[in-house]
Amino acid sequence: MKIRLTEYDDKWIHKYEEEVNLLELIFGEEIITFEHFGSTSVPGMKAKPVIDMMCIVKDINKIDSFNEKMNSLGYDVAGEWGLPGRRLFRKGGENRSHHIHFYQFDNPQIHRHLIFRDYLRSHPDEVELYTNLKVELAERFDDTSFYSQAKKPFVKEMENRALQWHSNKNQ
């Protein structure tokens, strides 16, 4: 899929909120809370205009029973997609608009994603570094899979800084 990097857009928050309202109707009591994460949740960051949402649920196994309903609403059902304990739904096909990540309340991935988001929101200099890398990689790679692979080492290093920041902040 072609990389579509765009400037930060305040409308991303509204798209997130609209999807929260829809998902609340579908999943009801299964959901504990929602989180907007990923690049579209960080003011000032260029991003692929795909809203990453986290739905924290009571029991991840119950989410599978909603696959047909989600598919009928235009979501691709991707299952764990490489992360045990996650359920991923993608909306929009080639012009993807949302990634919905479901995690059970005790999954350690939740903590990692939210710390990284909060770190970026608190460090505009890191947002600038990350944005510059994304622009450079988007110019070099046409395909999102190559782009994503190329940015992994940088993201992992930044994620380690975020975890250290979080640890120091909470001492």
C-alpha positions, 0 to 999 in steps of 0.5 A, a space after each residue: 500500500 502507498 504511503 500517504 504522509 500528511 500534516 497533522 490534522 485536528 479532524 483526526 480527534 473527531 474521527 477518533 471520537 466518531 469511531 468510539 461512538 460507533 464501537 460503543 454501540 457494537 461492543 457495549 459492556 465488553 469495552 472498559 475504555 478507549 485510547 487514541 494512540 499512534 502518530 495521529 494522536 500526537 499534535 504536530 506530527 506528520 502521519 499516515 492519516 490512519 487513526 490508531 485506536 485502542 479498545 481495552 476490553 474485559 475478555 479478549 476472546 469475546 471480541 472474536 464473536 463480533 467479527 461478522 458484525 465488524 466485517 459487515 461495517 467495512 472492517 477487515 478482520 485481521 485477528 492477532 496480526 503478529 501480536 498474541 492477545 491482540 485483535 486488529 480490525 482495519 477500515 477503509 481498504 486501500 484508503 485505510 482510515 482506522 486501525 482498531 486494536 483490541 487488548 484485554 485490560 492486562 496486556 502489557 502492550 497497552 502500557 508500551 503504546 500509551 507511554 510512547 504516545 505520552 512521551 511524544 506529546 511531551 517532547 516536541 523535539 522528538 516529534 520533529 526527529 520522528 517526523 523528519 525520519 518519516 518524511 525521508 523514508 516516505 521519499 525512499 519507499 513507495 510501500 508501507 511494509 518497507 517503510 515500516 521495516 525501515 523505521 523500526 530500529 529508530 522507533 525501538 530506540 525512541 521507545 526505550 527513551 520513552 520507557 526510561 522517561 516514564 520510569 524516571 518520572 514515576 520515581 
